[in-house]
Amino acid sequence: MSKKIYRLQSNKMIGGVCAGLAEYLDIDATLIRLLFVAVGLITALFPMFLFYIIAWIIVPVKEEVNDIRKS
């Protein structure tokens, strides 16, 4: 079974792209967010903003199952 990247709704700040990428790479989402901001500032924000918007549109949302069971 191959790994796939998804946007996460449970750990999202804006669109869940960084959280999904962090889960895919098996690292902390905060690190991905900090790297995203750093690269965005270095590249004058527009390329990273454009990348994020495109990823937000293209990457599917992961269907998460709630573990809460009704009594």
N, C-alpha and C positions, 0 to 999 in steps of 0.2 A: 504494500500500500504506500503510495507516494504522499509526501506532505503537501498540503495546500495552504495558501495564505487566505485568511478571512479577516474582516473587520469585526471587532468585538464590541458588543453593546454593554457588557458588564463592567469594563474597565476603561471606558472611553472618556475623553475630555471634550473633544469636538466631534469627530466622525468615527473614531475607533480604529483609524489606520495605524497609528503608532502602537497601540495596544496589540493589534493583530500581528504586526511585524515583530514585536517583542516576543509574543507567544511562538511565532514561527521560528525565530532565532534562539529561543529559550534563554532570554535575558530579561532584565527588569525594564518595564515600560518607561520608567522615568529616565533611564539612560538613553533610550531611543528618542524621547521627547527633547532632552537636552541636546543631543547630537543634531536633531532636526533644526532646532533654534539656532545653534552655532553655525551650521552650514548655511542656513537661511540668511543669517547676518553677514556671513562672508560673501555670499553670492548676491547680495542686495535684495534679498527676500523674494523677488518675483519668480525665479525658477523653482524654488522649493514650494512656494505657494501654489504655483501651477501644478507641480507634481502631486501635491496633497489633494487638490481638487480633482484631478484626473483619477488618482487612486481611490478617492472617496466614491467616485462614480462607477469605476470598473470593478473593484474588489468586492466580492459578495459578503453579505453579513452571515456570520456563523449562527446557526440555530442552536441556542443553548437550552438545555433541559433544566427546569427548576427542580430542585431536590425537596421542595416543600410539599409535604404530603398532607392532604386534607383528612381530618379525622372524621 
